[in-house]
Amino acid sequence: MFSNSIRRNFLFQLIFSSILLIFVFSSFLYFYIEKSIYDEKHSELLQYAKNISSNRSIIELATDSTDSYLNLAVGVISLKKNMENKIDLYENTKNERTFLTLIYPFNIDDFSYLKITKEITPTKKLLEKILKYILVINIVGFGLVIIYAIALSKMLTKPIKSLSNKLSNMNEHLMRPVKVEELPEEFEPLGETINHLILRIQNFVKYQKELFIGTAHEMKTPLAVIKLKNQVTLIKKRSPEEYIEAIETTNKSVDDMNIIVSNILNIGRQEGAQLEKPVEVDVIKFLKNKANDFKLIAENEGKELTMDFKPDGFMAMLQIGLLNQIVQNFLQNALKFTPVDKKVHIRSSQDDYGLLIEVLDEGCGIDESVDLFAPFKRQGNKSGVGLGLFLAKSGADALGARINIRNRTDGISGTIACLQINSKLSCIIPSKR
């Protein structure tokens, strides 16, 4: 009944614990008062018995009140057996009157004992009144606890309801970050997480719009070329060579469209890769294998690929297809923009965030004011569709990794493409000695 609601669970536990605490405290208080009063009466009767047994008057008791001697009966009784100097105290009720009786040894030789009886009916009634007052206070306390628990539970769930109302009024066109400073301290991590999610959604919506617009623009250009070339060709009768040229231009435009379509299909494949089950993989071993494959390609193009991987091993739970797509894009771009007889360097190192993977080229560099991760953004002196880094950024977001690209600052022209894998989902493999 309470398992599906945190508020109900909290409300039930708070009410139950508070009522139990009040009940236990009240019970201890009442029993303490009762025991204190009975201990006082016992001491009083015991002092009477001691004074009488020592042939003194009971008025020699150290008390200023004569009321303590009222309703007091003293007698000597004989018992058939010796109680071995034991003192007996008992309570009995007769005709709605309560008496407290003390049996005290008087003369052990003839088995005679003092029997001192005192009526404690007023004391008993006083205890009953105290019990009633405690019960009334408990009932009122229970009610206040229930009211307080309900108010407290509402107060604790108020930030959740406020967040829920804000999120329910958002859509892809109107998304505003949550004001974390207005939230209670305990809800600040939740607010920051929601803001991070909102930012990712905003970026996704932004890139999707740019992707749709860019796709339409990129597809429109080769179609316009085909149409214009065909219209010009049909104006008058042409030679076979001119018809061949027109067909070749058409084929080239179709090839350009095929490249665009292939890249768009890669986006769909990447979304499918995001649904793959993460597997445990040694990232360093994967990087070494990938670098060795591209080293052959670099040598074939007259370029050099060097590598430096640290630590010796780094295990992580991730989708290997997404990691492969990102690293492959970094290396392909680096080799494409690096001139012949120049170097491409891939390295890894451990930092505070996790594992840092870097690919350095000696190309023409980039304009850092341009968002290169947006779809159909092109930089440099080489042709391309402009979807590679967009796919790499999407893959990094799916992995929970960080990705960026910047110009080199070591005096060499070129760029550094970086990927940071979070250490929360990974661990370092110690080196073998």
C-alpha positions as CSV (number, residue, x, y, z in Angstrom):
1,M,0.0,0.0,0.0
2,F,2.8,2.4,0.9
3,S,5.5,1.0,-1.3
4,N,4.7,3.1,-4.4
5,S,4.6,6.5,-2.6
6,I,7.6,8.0,-0.9
7,R,5.4,10.6,0.8
8,R,3.0,8.0,2.2
9,N,6.0,5.9,3.4
10,F,7.5,9.0,5.1
11,L,4.1,10.0,6.5
12,F,3.4,6.6,7.9
13,Q,6.9,6.2,9.4
14,L,6.9,9.6,11.0
15,I,3.5,9.2,12.5
16,F,4.2,5.7,13.8
17,S,7.6,6.6,15.3
18,S,6.3,9.8,16.9
19,I,3.3,8.1,18.4
20,L,5.5,5.2,19.7
21,L,7.9,7.7,21.2
22,I,5.1,9.6,22.9
23,F,3.5,6.4,24.2
24,V,6.8,5.0,25.6
25,F,7.7,8.4,27.2
26,S,4.3,8.7,28.8
27,S,4.4,5.1,30.1
28,F,7.8,5.6,31.6
29,L,6.6,8.9,33.2
30,Y,3.5,7.4,34.7
31,F,5.3,4.4,36.0
32,Y,8.0,6.6,37.5
33,I,5.4,8.8,39.3
34,E,3.5,5.7,40.5
35,K,6.7,4.0,41.8
36,S,7.9,7.2,43.5
37,I,4.6,7.6,45.3
38,Y,4.5,3.9,46.4
39,D,8.1,4.0,47.5
40,E,7.3,7.0,49.6
41,K,4.3,5.2,51.2
42,H,6.5,2.1,51.8
43,S,9.2,4.2,53.5
44,E,6.6,5.9,55.6
45,L,5.1,2.6,56.8
46,L,8.5,1.1,57.3
47,Q,9.5,4.1,59.6
48,Y,6.3,3.6,61.6
49,A,7.2,-0.1,62.1
50,K,10.8,0.7,63.1
51,N,9.6,3.3,65.7
52,I,7.1,0.9,67.2
53,S,9.4,-2.0,67.3
54,S,12.0,0.1,69.1
55,N,9.4,1.1,71.8
56,R,9.2,4.7,70.4
57,S,6.1,6.7,69.4
58,I,5.2,7.0,65.8
59,I,4.9,10.7,66.2
60,E,8.7,10.8,66.4
61,L,8.8,10.6,62.6
62,A,10.5,13.5,60.9
63,T,7.3,15.0,59.4
64,D,5.5,18.3,59.9
65,S,2.1,17.0,58.8
66,T,-0.4,15.2,61.0
67,D,-2.3,14.1,57.9
68,S,0.1,11.2,57.5
69,Y,-1.3,9.6,60.7
70,L,-4.9,9.6,59.5
71,N,-6.5,6.3,58.4
72,L,-3.6,4.4,60.0
73,A,-4.2,1.1,61.7
74,V,-1.5,-0.7,63.8
75,G,-1.8,-4.3,65.2
76,V,0.2,-7.3,66.3
77,I,-0.4,-10.6,64.6
78,S,1.1,-14.1,65.1
79,L,2.1,-16.3,62.2
80,K,2.5,-20.0,62.4
81,K,5.8,-20.0,60.7
82,N,8.9,-17.8,60.9
83,M,9.3,-15.4,58.0
84,E,13.0,-15.1,58.8
85,N,13.0,-11.3,59.3
86,K,11.3,-10.8,56.0
87,I,9.3,-7.7,55.4
88,D,6.1,-8.1,53.4
89,L,4.1,-5.3,51.6
90,Y,0.9,-5.8,49.8
91,E,-2.1,-3.8,48.5
92,N,-5.8,-4.8,48.7
93,T,-9.1,-3.1,47.8
94,K,-12.3,-3.4,49.8
95,N,-15.6,-1.6,49.2
96,E,-13.9,0.7,46.7
97,R,-11.3,1.7,49.3
98,T,-7.6,0.8,48.8
99,F,-5.3,-0.1,51.6
100,L,-1.5,-0.6,51.8
101,T,-0.4,-3.1,54.4
102,L,3.1,-3.7,55.8
103,I,4.1,-6.9,57.8
104,Y,7.1,-6.2,59.9
105,P,8.9,-8.5,62.4
106,F,8.2,-7.5,66.0
107,N,9.1,-10.5,68.2
108,I,10.8,-13.3,66.4
109,D,10.7,-15.7,69.4
110,D,6.9,-16.0,69.4
111,F,6.4,-15.3,65.7
112,S,4.7,-12.0,66.3
113,Y,4.7,-9.3,63.6
114,L,3.5,-5.8,63.3
115,K,0.7,-5.2,60.8
116,I,0.4,-1.6,59.8
117,T,-2.4,-0.7,57.4
118,K,-2.9,2.7,55.8
119,E,-5.7,3.7,53.5
120,I,-4.3,5.1,50.2
121,T,-7.6,5.7,48.4
122,P,-6.8,9.4,47.8
123,T,-3.4,8.5,46.5
124,K,-5.0,5.9,44.2
125,K,-7.5,8.5,42.9
126,L,-4.6,10.9,42.3
127,L,-2.8,8.4,40.2
128,E,-5.9,7.7,38.2
129,K,-6.3,11.4,37.5
130,I,-2.7,11.6,36.5
131,L,-3.2,8.7,34.1
132,K,-6.3,10.3,32.6
133,Y,-4.4,13.6,32.1
134,I,-1.5,11.7,30.5
135,L,-4.0,9.9,28.2
136,V,-5.7,13.2,27.2
137,I,-2.3,14.8,26.5
138,N,-1.3,11.8,24.5
139,I,-4.5,12.0,22.3
140,V,-3.9,15.7,21.7
141,G,-0.2,14.9,21.0
142,F,-1.2,12.2,18.5
143,G,-3.4,14.7,16.7
144,L,-0.7,17.3,16.6
145,V,1.8,14.7,15.3
146,I,-0.5,13.7,12.5
147,I,-1.1,17.3,11.5
148,Y,2.6,18.1,11.7
149,A,3.5,15.0,9.7
150,I,1.1,15.8,6.9
151,A,2.3,19.5,6.7
152,L,6.0,18.3,6.7
153,S,5.4,15.7,4.0
154,K,3.7,18.4,1.8
155,M,6.6,20.8,2.4
156,L,9.1,18.1,1.4
157,T,7.2,17.2,-1.8
158,K,6.6,20.9,-2.7
159,P,9.9,21.2,-4.7
160,I,9.2,18.0,-6.6
161,K,5.7,19.3,-7.6
162,S,7.2,22.7,-8.6
163,L,9.8,20.9,-10.8
164,S,7.2,18.7,-12.2
165,N,5.0,21.7,-13.1
166,K,7.9,23.5,-14.8
167,L,8.9,20.4,-16.8
168,S,5.3,19.7,-17.8
169,N,5.0,23.2,-19.3
170,M,8.1,22.7,-21.4
171,N,8.4,21.6,-25.0
172,E,11.1,21.5,-27.7
173,H,10.4,25.2,-28.6
174,L,10.2,26.5,-25.0
175,M,12.9,25.1,-22.7
176,R,14.2,27.1,-19.8
177,P,16.8,25.9,-17.2
178,V,15.7,25.3,-13.6
179,K,16.8,28.0,-11.2
180,V,18.9,25.9,-8.9
181,E,19.4,28.7,-6.3
182,E,15.7,28.7,-5.6
183,L,15.6,25.0,-4.7
184,P,16.4,23.6,-1.3
185,E,20.0,22.4,-0.8
186,E,19.0,18.8,-0.9
187,F,17.4,19.2,-4.3
188,E,20.2,21.2,-5.9
189,P,21.9,18.0,-7.4
190,L,18.6,17.1,-9.0
191,G,18.1,20.6,-10.4
192,E,21.7,20.5,-11.9
193,T,21.0,17.1,-13.4
194,I,17.8,18.4,-15.0
195,N,19.5,21.5,-16.3
196,H,22.2,19.2,-17.9
197,L,19.5,17.1,-19.5
198,I,17.7,20.2,-20.8
199,L,20.9,21.5,-22.3
200,R,21.5,18.2,-24.1
201,I,17.9,18.2,-25.4
202,Q,18.3,21.8,-26.6
203,N,21.5,20.8,-28.4
204,F,19.9,17.8,-29.9
205,V,16.9,19.8,-31.1
206,K,19.2,22.5,-32.5
207,Y,21.4,20.0,-34.4
208,Q,18.3,18.1,-35.7
209,K,17.0,21.3,-37.1
210,E,20.3,22.1,-38.7
211,L,20.5,18.6,-40.0
212,F,17.1,18.8,-41.7
213,I,17.9,22.2,-43.2
214,G,21.4,21.2,-44.2
215,T,20.1,17.9,-45.8
216,A,17.5,19.8,-47.8
217,H,20.2,22.3,-48.9
218,E,22.8,19.7,-49.8
219,M,20.3,17.6,-51.7
220,K,18.9,20.6,-53.5
221,T,22.3,21.7,-54.9
222,P,23.1,18.6,-57.0
223,L,19.5,18.4,-58.2
224,A,19.7,22.0,-59.4
225,V,22.9,21.1,-61.2
226,I,21.3,18.1,-62.9
227,K,18.3,20.1,-63.9
228,L,20.2,23.0,-65.2
229,K,22.7,20.9,-67.2
230,N,19.8,18.9,-68.7
231,Q,17.9,22.0,-69.6
232,V,21.0,23.5,-71.3
233,T,21.6,20.3,-73.2
234,L,18.0,20.1,-74.5
235,I,18.0,23.7,-75.9
236,K,19.5,22.5,-79.2
237,K,20.9,19.4,-80.7
238,R,24.3,18.5,-79.3
239,S,27.2,16.4,-80.4
240,P,27.8,13.0,-78.8
241,E,30.7,14.4,-76.8
242,E,28.4,17.1,-75.3
243,Y,25.8,14.5,-74.4
244,I,28.5,12.4,-72.8
245,E,29.7,15.4,-70.8
246,A,26.1,16.1,-69.6
247,I,25.7,12.5,-68.5
248,E,29.0,12.6,-66.7
249,T,28.0,15.8,-64.9
250,T,24.7,14.1,-63.9
251,N,26.5,11.1,-62.6
252,K,28.8,13.2,-60.5
253,S,25.8,15.0,-59.0
254,V,24.2,11.7,-58.3
255,D,27.4,10.4,-56.6
256,D,27.4,13.6,-54.4
257,M,23.8,12.8,-53.4
258,N,24.7,9.2,-52.7
259,I,27.5,10.4,-50.3
260,I,25.0,12.6,-48.5
261,V,22.5,9.8,-48.3
262,S,25.2,7.4,-47.0
263,N,26.1,9.9,-44.2
264,I,22.5,10.3,-43.3
265,L,22.1,6.5,-43.1
266,N,25.2,6.5,-40.8
267,I,23.2,8.7,-38.4
268,G,20.5,6.1,-38.3
269,R,23.1,3.4,-37.7
270,Q,24.7,5.4,-34.9
271,E,21.3,5.7,-33.2
272,G,21.0,1.9,-33.4
273,A,24.6,1.6,-32.0
274,Q,23.4,3.7,-29.0
275,L,21.0,0.9,-28.1
276,E,23.7,-1.7,-28.1
277,K,24.4,-3.3,-24.8
278,P,27.6,-1.9,-23.2
279,V,30.4,-4.4,-22.9
280,E,33.6,-4.4,-20.9
281,V,36.5,-3.4,-23.2
282,D,40.2,-2.5,-22.7
283,V,40.2,0.9,-24.3
284,I,44.1,1.0,-24.6
285,K,44.1,-2.3,-26.4
286,F,41.4,-1.1,-28.7
287,L,43.3,2.1,-29.5
288,K,46.5,0.2,-30.3
289,N,44.6,-2.1,-32.7
290,K,42.9,0.9,-34.4
291,A,46.2,2.8,-34.6
292,N,48.0,-0.1,-36.2
293,D,45.3,-0.3,-38.9
294,F,45.5,3.3,-39.7
295,K,49.3,3.2,-39.6
296,L,49.3,1.2,-42.8
297,I,46.9,3.7,-44.5
298,A,49.2,6.6,-43.4
299,E,52.2,4.9,-44.9
300,N,50.4,4.2,-48.1
301,E,49.6,8.0,-48.3
302,G,53.2,9.0,-47.6
303,K,52.5,10.1,-44.0
304,E,53.6,8.9,-40.6
305,L,51.4,7.8,-37.7
306,T,53.0,7.7,-34.2
307,M,51.4,6.6,-31.0
308,D,51.9,6.9,-27.2
309,F,49.3,5.1,-24.9
310,K,49.2,5.4,-21.1
311,P,48.3,3.7,-18.8
312,D,49.0,0.1,-19.9
313,G,45.3,-0.8,-19.6
314,F,42.0,1.0,-19.0
315,M,38.8,-1.1,-18.7
316,A,35.5,0.6,-19.4
317,M,31.8,-0.4,-19.9
318,L,30.7,1.2,-23.2
319,Q,29.3,0.6,-26.7
320,I,32.4,-0.4,-28.7
321,G,30.7,0.7,-31.9
322,L,30.3,4.3,-30.8
323,L,33.9,4.4,-29.6
324,N,35.1,3.0,-32.9
325,Q,33.1,5.6,-34.9
326,I,34.6,8.5,-32.9
327,V,38.3,7.4,-33.0
328,Q,38.0,6.4,-36.6
329,N,36.6,9.9,-37.5
330,F,39.4,11.6,-35.6
331,L,42.1,9.6,-37.5
332,Q,40.4,9.9,-40.9
333,N,40.2,13.7,-40.5
334,A,43.8,13.9,-39.2
335,L,45.1,11.9,-42.2
336,K,42.9,13.9,-44.7
337,F,44.2,17.3,-43.6
338,T,47.8,16.3,-42.9
339,P,50.1,16.9,-45.9
340,V,52.5,14.3,-47.3
341,D,55.7,13.7,-45.3
342,K,54.0,15.1,-42.1
343,K,53.0,13.3,-38.9
344,V,49.8,12.3,-37.2
345,H,50.1,11.5,-33.5
346,I,47.6,9.6,-31.3
347,R,48.0,9.4,-27.6
348,S,46.2,8.7,-24.3
349,S,46.7,9.6,-20.7
350,Q,44.8,9.6,-17.4
351,D,43.4,12.9,-16.0
352,D,41.0,13.9,-13.3
353,Y,38.0,13.1,-15.4
354,G,39.1,9.7,-16.7
355,L,41.0,8.7,-19.8
356,L,42.0,11.4,-22.3
357,I,42.4,10.4,-26.0
358,E,44.0,12.9,-28.3
359,V,44.7,12.9,-32.1
360,L,47.1,15.6,-33.3
361,D,47.6,16.4,-37.0
362,E,49.8,18.9,-38.9
363,G,47.0,20.3,-41.1
364,C,45.8,23.8,-41.7
365,G,44.0,24.3,-38.4
366,I,40.4,25.4,-37.8
367,D,38.4,28.5,-37.0
368,E,37.6,28.0,-33.3
369,S,34.7,30.4,-33.5
370,V,32.7,28.0,-35.7
371,D,30.7,25.1,-34.2
372,L,32.3,22.3,-36.1
373,F,30.0,19.7,-34.4
374,A,26.9,21.1,-36.1
375,P,25.8,19.1,-39.2
376,F,27.2,20.1,-42.6
377,K,29.9,22.4,-41.1
378,R,33.1,22.3,-43.2
379,Q,36.6,23.6,-42.4
380,G,39.9,23.3,-44.2
381,N,41.0,22.8,-47.8
382,K,39.5,19.4,-48.3
383,S,36.0,18.4,-49.5
384,G,33.5,16.6,-47.4
385,V,29.9,16.4,-46.4
386,G,30.4,17.8,-42.9
387,L,28.7,15.1,-40.9
388,G,31.7,13.3,-39.4
389,L,32.2,15.5,-36.3
390,F,28.4,15.7,-35.9
391,L,28.3,11.9,-35.6
392,A,31.3,11.9,-33.3
393,K,29.6,14.4,-31.0
394,S,26.4,12.4,-30.9
395,G,28.4,9.2,-30.1
396,A,30.3,11.0,-27.3
397,D,27.0,12.2,-25.8
398,A,25.7,8.7,-25.9
399,L,28.8,7.4,-24.1
400,G,28.7,10.1,-21.5
401,A,32.1,11.4,-22.7
402,R,33.4,14.8,-23.5
403,I,34.6,15.8,-27.0
404,N,36.3,18.9,-28.3
405,I,38.6,20.1,-31.1
406,R,41.0,23.0,-31.0
407,N,44.2,24.3,-32.7
408,R,47.6,23.2,-31.5
409,T,49.6,25.6,-29.3
410,D,53.0,23.9,-29.5
411,G,54.2,26.0,-32.5
412,I,53.1,23.5,-35.1
413,S,50.2,24.1,-37.4
414,G,47.3,21.7,-37.0
415,T,44.5,20.6,-34.6
416,I,44.0,18.4,-31.6
417,A,40.8,16.3,-31.4
418,C,40.1,15.2,-27.8
419,L,37.8,12.5,-26.3
420,Q,37.5,12.2,-22.5
421,I,36.0,8.9,-21.1
422,N,34.5,9.2,-17.7
423,S,36.3,7.2,-15.0
424,K,33.1,6.4,-13.2
425,L,32.4,3.6,-15.6
426,S,36.0,2.4,-15.9
427,C,39.1,1.2,-14.1
428,I,42.8,1.1,-14.7
429,I,44.6,-2.2,-15.4
430,P,47.9,-2.4,-13.5
431,S,50.9,-2.9,-15.7
432,K,52.5,-6.4,-15.8
433,R,56.1,-6.6,-14.4
